[in-house]
Amino acid sequence: MKIDIRERFLRAPEVVQRTGMSRATIYNKIYAGTFPKQIPIGANMVVWLESDVQKWMQEQVDKSRG
């Protein structure tokens, strides 16, 4: 998968802030297959693609509005 050069990586605190969900809820949703998987970029560091988080958020809005 090739990403757009303007794409941003988001760390967990920013994903928590943007979604309004707790870190535990985010990881529970990842394990349930209902939230984008994190991307490991270092020994102890994971990130999410900003576009994946935005797409998930839009899907939630679309589902709620039918």
mmCIF file of the N, C-alpha and C atoms, coordinates in Angstrom:
data_MODEL
# 
_entry.id   MODEL 
# 
loop_
_atom_site.group_PDB 
_atom_site.id 
_atom_site.type_symbol 
_atom_site.label_atom_id 
_atom_site.label_alt_id 
_atom_site.label_comp_id 
_atom_site.label_asym_id 
_atom_site.label_entity_id 
_atom_site.label_seq_id 
_atom_site.pdbx_PDB_ins_code 
_atom_site.Cartn_x 
_atom_site.Cartn_y 
_atom_site.Cartn_z 
_atom_site.occupancy 
_atom_site.B_iso_or_equiv 
_atom_site.pdbx_formal_charge 
_atom_site.auth_seq_id 
_atom_site.auth_comp_id 
_atom_site.auth_asym_id 
_atom_site.auth_atom_id 
_atom_site.pdbx_PDB_model_num 
ATOM 1   N N  . MET A 1 1  ? 0.846   -1.183 0.000  1.00 0.00 ? 1  MET A N  1 
ATOM 2   C CA . MET A 1 1  ? 0.000   0.000  0.000  1.00 0.00 ? 1  MET A CA 1 
ATOM 3   C C  . MET A 1 1  ? 0.884   1.236  0.000  1.00 0.00 ? 1  MET A C  1 
ATOM 4   N N  . LYS A 1 2  ? 0.623   2.106  -0.924 1.00 0.00 ? 2  LYS A N  1 
ATOM 5   C CA . LYS A 1 2  ? 1.379   3.356  -0.993 1.00 0.00 ? 2  LYS A CA 1 
ATOM 6   C C  . LYS A 1 2  ? 0.534   4.453  -0.351 1.00 0.00 ? 2  LYS A C  1 
ATOM 7   N N  . ILE A 1 3  ? 1.154   5.230  0.535  1.00 0.00 ? 3  ILE A N  1 
ATOM 8   C CA . ILE A 1 3  ? 0.404   6.290  1.202  1.00 0.00 ? 3  ILE A CA 1 
ATOM 9   C C  . ILE A 1 3  ? 0.759   7.645  0.612  1.00 0.00 ? 3  ILE A C  1 
ATOM 10  N N  . ASP A 1 4  ? -0.167  8.560  0.747  1.00 0.00 ? 4  ASP A N  1 
ATOM 11  C CA . ASP A 1 4  ? 0.022   9.932  0.306  1.00 0.00 ? 4  ASP A CA 1 
ATOM 12  C C  . ASP A 1 4  ? 1.119   10.574 1.154  1.00 0.00 ? 4  ASP A C  1 
ATOM 13  N N  . ILE A 1 5  ? 1.971   11.340 0.549  1.00 0.00 ? 5  ILE A N  1 
ATOM 14  C CA . ILE A 1 5  ? 3.083   11.979 1.258  1.00 0.00 ? 5  ILE A CA 1 
ATOM 15  C C  . ILE A 1 5  ? 2.588   12.934 2.352  1.00 0.00 ? 5  ILE A C  1 
ATOM 16  N N  . ARG A 1 6  ? 1.355   13.407 2.232  1.00 0.00 ? 6  ARG A N  1 
ATOM 17  C CA . ARG A 1 6  ? 0.789   14.309 3.238  1.00 0.00 ? 6  ARG A CA 1 
ATOM 18  C C  . ARG A 1 6  ? 0.164   13.560 4.404  1.00 0.00 ? 6  ARG A C  1 
ATOM 19  N N  . GLU A 1 7  ? 0.164   12.224 4.325  1.00 0.00 ? 7  GLU A N  1 
ATOM 20  C CA . GLU A 1 7  ? -0.413  11.386 5.384  1.00 0.00 ? 7  GLU A CA 1 
ATOM 21  C C  . GLU A 1 7  ? 0.339   11.604 6.691  1.00 0.00 ? 7  GLU A C  1 
ATOM 22  N N  . ARG A 1 8  ? -0.410  11.556 7.811  1.00 0.00 ? 8  ARG A N  1 
ATOM 23  C CA . ARG A 1 8  ? 0.208   11.721 9.129  1.00 0.00 ? 8  ARG A CA 1 
ATOM 24  C C  . ARG A 1 8  ? 0.053   10.462 9.942  1.00 0.00 ? 8  ARG A C  1 
ATOM 25  N N  . PHE A 1 9  ? 1.039   10.196 10.766 1.00 0.00 ? 9  PHE A N  1 
ATOM 26  C CA . PHE A 1 9  ? 0.936   9.151  11.775 1.00 0.00 ? 9  PHE A CA 1 
ATOM 27  C C  . PHE A 1 9  ? 0.349   9.780  13.034 1.00 0.00 ? 9  PHE A C  1 
ATOM 28  N N  . LEU A 1 10 ? -0.555  9.070  13.686 1.00 0.00 ? 10 LEU A N  1 
ATOM 29  C CA . LEU A 1 10 ? -1.112  9.529  14.955 1.00 0.00 ? 10 LEU A CA 1 
ATOM 30  C C  . LEU A 1 10 ? -0.680  8.573  16.050 1.00 0.00 ? 10 LEU A C  1 
ATOM 31  N N  . ARG A 1 11 ? -0.209  9.116  17.157 1.00 0.00 ? 11 ARG A N  1 
ATOM 32  C CA . ARG A 1 11 ? 0.113   8.316  18.334 1.00 0.00 ? 11 ARG A CA 1 
ATOM 33  C C  . ARG A 1 11 ? -1.165  8.112  19.138 1.00 0.00 ? 11 ARG A C  1 
ATOM 34  N N  . ALA A 1 12 ? -1.127  7.179  20.064 1.00 0.00 ? 12 ALA A N  1 
ATOM 35  C CA . ALA A 1 12 ? -2.311  6.820  20.842 1.00 0.00 ? 12 ALA A CA 1 
ATOM 36  C C  . ALA A 1 12 ? -2.999  8.010  21.516 1.00 0.00 ? 12 ALA A C  1 
ATOM 37  N N  . PRO A 1 13 ? -2.269  8.920  22.182 1.00 0.00 ? 13 PRO A N  1 
ATOM 38  C CA . PRO A 1 13 ? -2.973  10.032 22.834 1.00 0.00 ? 13 PRO A CA 1 
ATOM 39  C C  . PRO A 1 13 ? -3.809  10.871 21.864 1.00 0.00 ? 13 PRO A C  1 
ATOM 40  N N  . GLU A 1 14 ? -3.321  11.034 20.639 1.00 0.00 ? 14 GLU A N  1 
ATOM 41  C CA . GLU A 1 14 ? -4.079  11.816 19.663 1.00 0.00 ? 14 GLU A CA 1 
ATOM 42  C C  . GLU A 1 14 ? -5.292  11.040 19.161 1.00 0.00 ? 14 GLU A C  1 
ATOM 43  N N  . VAL A 1 15 ? -5.159  9.726  19.014 1.00 0.00 ? 15 VAL A N  1 
ATOM 44  C CA . VAL A 1 15 ? -6.301  8.905  18.610 1.00 0.00 ? 15 VAL A CA 1 
ATOM 45  C C  . VAL A 1 15 ? -7.372  8.953  19.704 1.00 0.00 ? 15 VAL A C  1 
ATOM 46  N N  . VAL A 1 16 ? -6.949  8.869  20.955 1.00 0.00 ? 16 VAL A N  1 
ATOM 47  C CA . VAL A 1 16 ? -7.876  8.978  22.084 1.00 0.00 ? 16 VAL A CA 1 
ATOM 48  C C  . VAL A 1 16 ? -8.591  10.324 22.029 1.00 0.00 ? 16 VAL A C  1 
ATOM 49  N N  . GLN A 1 17 ? -7.841  11.394 21.831 1.00 0.00 ? 17 GLN A N  1 
ATOM 50  C CA . GLN A 1 17 ? -8.412  12.740 21.802 1.00 0.00 ? 17 GLN A CA 1 
ATOM 51  C C  . GLN A 1 17 ? -9.382  12.912 20.636 1.00 0.00 ? 17 GLN A C  1 
ATOM 52  N N  . ARG A 1 18 ? -9.020  12.428 19.465 1.00 0.00 ? 18 ARG A N  1 
ATOM 53  C CA . ARG A 1 18 ? -9.869  12.610 18.281 1.00 0.00 ? 18 ARG A CA 1 
ATOM 54  C C  . ARG A 1 18 ? -11.157 11.796 18.350 1.00 0.00 ? 18 ARG A C  1 
ATOM 55  N N  . THR A 1 19 ? -11.067 10.592 18.878 1.00 0.00 ? 19 THR A N  1 
ATOM 56  C CA . THR A 1 19 ? -12.243 9.714  18.889 1.00 0.00 ? 19 THR A CA 1 
ATOM 57  C C  . THR A 1 19 ? -13.100 9.882  20.133 1.00 0.00 ? 19 THR A C  1 
ATOM 58  N N  . GLY A 1 20 ? -12.503 10.371 21.209 1.00 0.00 ? 20 GLY A N  1 
ATOM 59  C CA . GLY A 1 20 ? -13.228 10.488 22.469 1.00 0.00 ? 20 GLY A CA 1 
ATOM 60  C C  . GLY A 1 20 ? -13.343 9.167  23.206 1.00 0.00 ? 20 GLY A C  1 
ATOM 61  N N  . MET A 1 21 ? -12.662 8.149  22.711 1.00 0.00 ? 21 MET A N  1 
ATOM 62  C CA . MET A 1 21 ? -12.679 6.832  23.356 1.00 0.00 ? 21 MET A CA 1 
ATOM 63  C C  . MET A 1 21 ? -11.439 6.674  24.219 1.00 0.00 ? 21 MET A C  1 
ATOM 64  N N  . SER A 1 22 ? -11.542 5.827  25.231 1.00 0.00 ? 22 SER A N  1 
ATOM 65  C CA . SER A 1 22 ? -10.377 5.541  26.055 1.00 0.00 ? 22 SER A CA 1 
ATOM 66  C C  . SER A 1 22 ? -9.413  4.640  25.282 1.00 0.00 ? 22 SER A C  1 
ATOM 67  N N  . ARG A 1 23 ? -8.184  4.612  25.739 1.00 0.00 ? 23 ARG A N  1 
ATOM 68  C CA . ARG A 1 23 ? -7.175  3.743  25.135 1.00 0.00 ? 23 ARG A CA 1 
ATOM 69  C C  . ARG A 1 23 ? -7.635  2.284  25.191 1.00 0.00 ? 23 ARG A C  1 
ATOM 70  N N  . ALA A 1 24 ? -8.201  1.871  26.331 1.00 0.00 ? 24 ALA A N  1 
ATOM 71  C CA . ALA A 1 24 ? -8.664  0.490  26.482 1.00 0.00 ? 24 ALA A CA 1 
ATOM 72  C C  . ALA A 1 24 ? -9.775  0.169  25.473 1.00 0.00 ? 24 ALA A C  1 
ATOM 73  N N  . THR A 1 25 ? -10.695 1.102  25.286 1.00 0.00 ? 25 THR A N  1 
ATOM 74  C CA . THR A 1 25 ? -11.778 0.884  24.320 1.00 0.00 ? 25 THR A CA 1 
ATOM 75  C C  . THR A 1 25 ? -11.232 0.763  22.908 1.00 0.00 ? 25 THR A C  1 
ATOM 76  N N  . ILE A 1 26 ? -10.273 1.602  22.567 1.00 0.00 ? 26 ILE A N  1 
ATOM 77  C CA . ILE A 1 26 ? -9.657  1.526  21.235 1.00 0.00 ? 26 ILE A CA 1 
ATOM 78  C C  . ILE A 1 26 ? -9.050  0.140  21.019 1.00 0.00 ? 26 ILE A C  1 
ATOM 79  N N  . TYR A 1 27 ? -8.267  -0.346 21.980 1.00 0.00 ? 27 TYR A N  1 
ATOM 80  C CA . TYR A 1 27 ? -7.639  -1.650 21.826 1.00 0.00 ? 27 TYR A CA 1 
ATOM 81  C C  . TYR A 1 27 ? -8.665  -2.777 21.817 1.00 0.00 ? 27 TYR A C  1 
ATOM 82  N N  . ASN A 1 28 ? -9.729  -2.648 22.608 1.00 0.00 ? 28 ASN A N  1 
ATOM 83  C CA . ASN A 1 28 ? -10.795 -3.659 22.565 1.00 0.00 ? 28 ASN A CA 1 
ATOM 84  C C  . ASN A 1 28 ? -11.437 -3.702 21.186 1.00 0.00 ? 28 ASN A C  1 
ATOM 85  N N  . LYS A 1 29 ? -11.646 -2.542 20.591 1.00 0.00 ? 29 LYS A N  1 
ATOM 86  C CA . LYS A 1 29 ? -12.236 -2.490 19.254 1.00 0.00 ? 29 LYS A CA 1 
ATOM 87  C C  . LYS A 1 29 ? -11.266 -3.047 18.205 1.00 0.00 ? 29 LYS A C  1 
ATOM 88  N N  . ILE A 1 30 ? -9.988  -2.806 18.367 1.00 0.00 ? 30 ILE A N  1 
ATOM 89  C CA . ILE A 1 30 ? -9.000  -3.387 17.446 1.00 0.00 ? 30 ILE A CA 1 
ATOM 90  C C  . ILE A 1 30 ? -9.082  -4.909 17.508 1.00 0.00 ? 30 ILE A C  1 
ATOM 91  N N  . TYR A 1 31 ? -9.091  -5.451 18.734 1.00 0.00 ? 31 TYR A N  1 
ATOM 92  C CA . TYR A 1 31 ? -9.152  -6.904 18.890 1.00 0.00 ? 31 TYR A CA 1 
ATOM 93  C C  . TYR A 1 31 ? -10.457 -7.480 18.363 1.00 0.00 ? 31 TYR A C  1 
ATOM 94  N N  . ALA A 1 32 ? -11.530 -6.690 18.409 1.00 0.00 ? 32 ALA A N  1 
ATOM 95  C CA . ALA A 1 32 ? -12.829 -7.124 17.886 1.00 0.00 ? 32 ALA A CA 1 
ATOM 96  C C  . ALA A 1 32 ? -12.921 -6.943 16.368 1.00 0.00 ? 32 ALA A C  1 
ATOM 97  N N  . GLY A 1 33 ? -11.927 -6.270 15.786 1.00 0.00 ? 33 GLY A N  1 
ATOM 98  C CA . GLY A 1 33 ? -11.920 -6.038 14.339 1.00 0.00 ? 33 GLY A CA 1 
ATOM 99  C C  . GLY A 1 33 ? -12.805 -4.884 13.913 1.00 0.00 ? 33 GLY A C  1 
ATOM 100 N N  . THR A 1 34 ? -13.117 -3.972 14.849 1.00 0.00 ? 34 THR A N  1 
ATOM 101 C CA . THR A 1 34 ? -14.014 -2.860 14.530 1.00 0.00 ? 34 THR A CA 1 
ATOM 102 C C  . THR A 1 34 ? -13.331 -1.498 14.582 1.00 0.00 ? 34 THR A C  1 
ATOM 103 N N  . PHE A 1 35 ? -12.016 -1.481 14.659 1.00 0.00 ? 35 PHE A N  1 
ATOM 104 C CA . PHE A 1 35 ? -11.253 -0.238 14.630 1.00 0.00 ? 35 PHE A CA 1 
ATOM 105 C C  . PHE A 1 35 ? -9.951  -0.535 13.884 1.00 0.00 ? 35 PHE A C  1 
ATOM 106 N N  . PRO A 1 36 ? -9.416  0.453  13.149 1.00 0.00 ? 36 PRO A N  1 
ATOM 107 C CA . PRO A 1 36 ? -8.178  0.212  12.384 1.00 0.00 ? 36 PRO A CA 1 
ATOM 108 C C  . PRO A 1 36 ? -7.035  -0.271 13.275 1.00 0.00 ? 36 PRO A C  1 
ATOM 109 N N  . LYS A 1 37 ? -6.282  -1.226 12.736 1.00 0.00 ? 37 LYS A N  1 
ATOM 110 C CA . LYS A 1 37 ? -5.131  -1.752 13.465 1.00 0.00 ? 37 LYS A CA 1 
ATOM 111 C C  . LYS A 1 37 ? -4.008  -0.724 13.520 1.00 0.00 ? 37 LYS A C  1 
ATOM 112 N N  . GLN A 1 38 ? -3.277  -0.781 14.606 1.00 0.00 ? 38 GLN A N  1 
ATOM 113 C CA . GLN A 1 38 ? -2.110  0.072  14.751 1.00 0.00 ? 38 GLN A CA 1 
ATOM 114 C C  . GLN A 1 38 ? -0.966  -0.462 13.890 1.00 0.00 ? 38 GLN A C  1 
ATOM 115 N N  . ILE A 1 39 ? 0.006   0.416  13.626 1.00 0.00 ? 39 ILE A N  1 
ATOM 116 C CA . ILE A 1 39 ? 1.176   0.076  12.815 1.00 0.00 ? 39 ILE A CA 1 
ATOM 117 C C  . ILE A 1 39 ? 2.407   0.207  13.701 1.00 0.00 ? 39 ILE A C  1 
ATOM 118 N N  . PRO A 1 40 ? 3.130   -0.894 13.920 1.00 0.00 ? 40 PRO A N  1 
ATOM 119 C CA . PRO A 1 40 ? 4.355   -0.771 14.719 1.00 0.00 ? 40 PRO A CA 1 
ATOM 120 C C  . PRO A 1 40 ? 5.453   -0.074 13.906 1.00 0.00 ? 40 PRO A C  1 
ATOM 121 N N  . ILE A 1 41 ? 6.064   0.942  14.495 1.00 0.00 ? 41 ILE A N  1 
ATOM 122 C CA . ILE A 1 41 ? 7.151   1.641  13.789 1.00 0.00 ? 41 ILE A CA 1 
ATOM 123 C C  . ILE A 1 41 ? 8.447   1.634  14.587 1.00 0.00 ? 41 ILE A C  1 
ATOM 124 N N  . GLY A 1 42 ? 8.447   0.988  15.710 1.00 0.00 ? 42 GLY A N  1 
ATOM 125 C CA . GLY A 1 42 ? 9.640   0.890  16.543 1.00 0.00 ? 42 GLY A CA 1 
ATOM 126 C C  . GLY A 1 42 ? 9.444   -0.195 17.571 1.00 0.00 ? 42 GLY A C  1 
ATOM 127 N N  . ALA A 1 43 ? 10.449  -0.431 18.372 1.00 0.00 ? 43 ALA A N  1 
ATOM 128 C CA . ALA A 1 43 ? 10.389  -1.491 19.372 1.00 0.00 ? 43 ALA A CA 1 
ATOM 129 C C  . ALA A 1 43 ? 9.222   -1.306 20.330 1.00 0.00 ? 43 ALA A C  1 
ATOM 130 N N  . ASN A 1 44 ? 8.953   -0.086 20.735 1.00 0.00 ? 44 ASN A N  1 
ATOM 131 C CA . ASN A 1 44 ? 7.873   0.194  21.682 1.00 0.00 ? 44 ASN A CA 1 
ATOM 132 C C  . ASN A 1 44 ? 6.984   1.333  21.205 1.00 0.00 ? 44 ASN A C  1 
ATOM 133 N N  . MET A 1 45 ? 6.759   1.409  19.904 1.00 0.00 ? 45 MET A N  1 
ATOM 134 C CA . MET A 1 45 ? 5.961   2.514  19.378 1.00 0.00 ? 45 MET A CA 1 
ATOM 135 C C  . MET A 1 45 ? 5.026   2.023  18.287 1.00 0.00 ? 45 MET A C  1 
ATOM 136 N N  . VAL A 1 46 ? 3.758   2.411  18.430 1.00 0.00 ? 46 VAL A N  1 
ATOM 137 C CA . VAL A 1 46 ? 2.780   2.129  17.379 1.00 0.00 ? 46 VAL A CA 1 
ATOM 138 C C  . VAL A 1 46 ? 2.077   3.427  17.004 1.00 0.00 ? 46 VAL A C  1 
ATOM 139 N N  . VAL A 1 47 ? 1.572   3.464  15.786 1.00 0.00 ? 47 VAL A N  1 
ATOM 140 C CA . VAL A 1 47 ? 0.864   4.637  15.273 1.00 0.00 ? 47 VAL A CA 1 
ATOM 141 C C  . VAL A 1 47 ? -0.335  4.156  14.456 1.00 0.00 ? 47 VAL A C  1 
ATOM 142 N N  . TRP A 1 48 ? -1.210  5.089  14.148 1.00 0.00 ? 48 TRP A N  1 
ATOM 143 C CA . TRP A 1 48 ? -2.321  4.847  13.237 1.00 0.00 ? 48 TRP A CA 1 
ATOM 144 C C  . TRP A 1 48 ? -2.189  5.847  12.110 1.00 0.00 ? 48 TRP A C  1 
ATOM 145 N N  . LEU A 1 49 ? -2.667  5.465  10.917 1.00 0.00 ? 49 LEU A N  1 
ATOM 146 C CA . LEU A 1 49 ? -2.727  6.426  9.833  1.00 0.00 ? 49 LEU A CA 1 
ATOM 147 C C  . LEU A 1 49 ? -3.902  7.357  10.082 1.00 0.00 ? 49 LEU A C  1 
ATOM 148 N N  . GLU A 1 50 ? -3.672  8.640  9.950  1.00 0.00 ? 50 GLU A N  1 
ATOM 149 C CA . GLU A 1 50 ? -4.726  9.627  10.164 1.00 0.00 ? 50 GLU A CA 1 
ATOM 150 C C  . GLU A 1 50 ? -5.941  9.320  9.283  1.00 0.00 ? 50 GLU A C  1 
ATOM 151 N N  . SER A 1 51 ? -5.692  8.938  8.031  1.00 0.00 ? 51 SER A N  1 
ATOM 152 C CA . SER A 1 51 ? -6.805  8.666  7.115  1.00 0.00 ? 51 SER A CA 1 
ATOM 153 C C  . SER A 1 51 ? -7.627  7.463  7.566  1.00 0.00 ? 51 SER A C  1 
ATOM 154 N N  . ASP A 1 52 ? -7.000  6.461  8.162  1.00 0.00 ? 52 ASP A N  1 
ATOM 155 C CA . ASP A 1 52 ? -7.745  5.303  8.671  1.00 0.00 ? 52 ASP A CA 1 
ATOM 156 C C  . ASP A 1 52 ? -8.671  5.702  9.815  1.00 0.00 ? 52 ASP A C  1 
ATOM 157 N N  . VAL A 1 53 ? -8.178  6.553  10.704 1.00 0.00 ? 53 VAL A N  1 
ATOM 158 C CA . VAL A 1 53 ? -8.986  7.009  11.840 1.00 0.00 ? 53 VAL A CA 1 
ATOM 159 C C  . VAL A 1 53 ? -10.124 7.886  11.337 1.00 0.00 ? 53 VAL A C  1 
ATOM 160 N N  . GLN A 1 54 ? -9.845  8.789  10.406 1.00 0.00 ? 54 GLN A N  1 
ATOM 161 C CA . GLN A 1 54 ? -10.883 9.657  9.853  1.00 0.00 ? 54 GLN A CA 1 
ATOM 162 C C  . GLN A 1 54 ? -11.956 8.839  9.140  1.00 0.00 ? 54 GLN A C  1 
ATOM 163 N N  . LYS A 1 55 ? -11.530 7.836  8.383  1.00 0.00 ? 55 LYS A N  1 
ATOM 164 C CA . LYS A 1 55 ? -12.486 6.977  7.672  1.00 0.00 ? 55 LYS A CA 1 
ATOM 165 C C  . LYS A 1 55 ? -13.372 6.243  8.676  1.00 0.00 ? 55 LYS A C  1 
ATOM 166 N N  . TRP A 1 56 ? -12.773 5.706  9.745  1.00 0.00 ? 56 TRP A N  1 
ATOM 167 C CA . TRP A 1 56 ? -13.557 5.007  10.766 1.00 0.00 ? 56 TRP A CA 1 
ATOM 168 C C  . TRP A 1 56 ? -14.574 5.961  11.388 1.00 0.00 ? 56 TRP A C  1 
ATOM 169 N N  . MET A 1 57 ? -14.151 7.176  11.703 1.00 0.00 ? 57 MET A N  1 
ATOM 170 C CA . MET A 1 57 ? -15.057 8.153  12.303 1.00 0.00 ? 57 MET A CA 1 
ATOM 171 C C  . MET A 1 57 ? -16.220 8.465  11.353 1.00 0.00 ? 57 MET A C  1 
ATOM 172 N N  . GLN A 1 58 ? -15.929 8.652  10.081 1.00 0.00 ? 58 GLN A N  1 
ATOM 173 C CA . GLN A 1 58 ? -16.985 8.939  9.109  1.00 0.00 ? 58 GLN A CA 1 
ATOM 174 C C  . GLN A 1 58 ? -17.952 7.761  9.003  1.00 0.00 ? 58 GLN A C  1 
ATOM 175 N N  . GLU A 1 59 ? -17.436 6.547  9.044  1.00 0.00 ? 59 GLU A N  1 
ATOM 176 C CA . GLU A 1 59 ? -18.294 5.357  8.999  1.00 0.00 ? 59 GLU A CA 1 
ATOM 177 C C  . GLU A 1 59 ? -19.248 5.320  10.187 1.00 0.00 ? 59 GLU A C  1 
ATOM 178 N N  . GLN A 1 60 ? -18.781 5.742  11.351 1.00 0.00 ? 60 GLN A N  1 
ATOM 179 C CA . GLN A 1 60 ? -19.633 5.761  12.533 1.00 0.00 ? 60 GLN A CA 1 
ATOM 180 C C  . GLN A 1 60 ? -20.760 6.776  12.375 1.00 0.00 ? 60 GLN A C  1 
ATOM 181 N N  . VAL A 1 61 ? -20.427 7.930  11.820 1.00 0.00 ? 61 VAL A N  1 
ATOM 182 C CA . VAL A 1 61 ? -21.439 8.955  11.575 1.00 0.00 ? 61 VAL A CA 1 
ATOM 183 C C  . VAL A 1 61 ? -22.456 8.449  10.554 1.00 0.00 ? 61 VAL A C  1 
ATOM 184 N N  . ASP A 1 62 ? -21.970 7.857  9.468  1.00 0.00 ? 62 ASP A N  1 
ATOM 185 C CA . ASP A 1 62 ? -22.854 7.348  8.417  1.00 0.00 ? 62 ASP A CA 1 
ATOM 186 C C  . ASP A 1 62 ? -23.796 6.275  8.961  1.00 0.00 ? 62 ASP A C  1 
ATOM 187 N N  . LYS A 1 63 ? -23.276 5.368  9.788  1.00 0.00 ? 63 LYS A N  1 
ATOM 188 C CA . LYS A 1 63 ? -24.105 4.309  10.381 1.00 0.00 ? 63 LYS A CA 1 
ATOM 189 C C  . LYS A 1 63 ? -25.196 4.899  11.264 1.00 0.00 ? 63 LYS A C  1 
ATOM 190 N N  . SER A 1 64 ? -24.860 5.921  12.017 1.00 0.00 ? 64 SER A N  1 
ATOM 191 C CA . SER A 1 64 ? -25.819 6.486  12.970 1.00 0.00 ? 64 SER A CA 1 
ATOM 192 C C  . SER A 1 64 ? -26.921 7.267  12.270 1.00 0.00 ? 64 SER A C  1 
ATOM 193 N N  . ARG A 1 65 ? -26.646 7.714  11.071 1.00 0.00 ? 65 ARG A N  1 
ATOM 194 C CA . ARG A 1 65 ? -27.635 8.543  10.344 1.00 0.00 ? 65 ARG A CA 1 
ATOM 195 C C  . ARG A 1 65 ? -28.360 7.775  9.251  1.00 0.00 ? 65 ARG A C  1 
ATOM 196 N N  . GLY A 1 66 ? -27.994 6.488  9.119  1.00 0.00 ? 66 GLY A N  1 
ATOM 197 C CA . GLY A 1 66 ? -28.691 5.627  8.155  1.00 0.00 ? 66 GLY A CA 1 
ATOM 198 C C  . GLY A 1 66 ? -28.408 6.026  6.776  1.00 0.00 ? 66 GLY A C  1 
# 
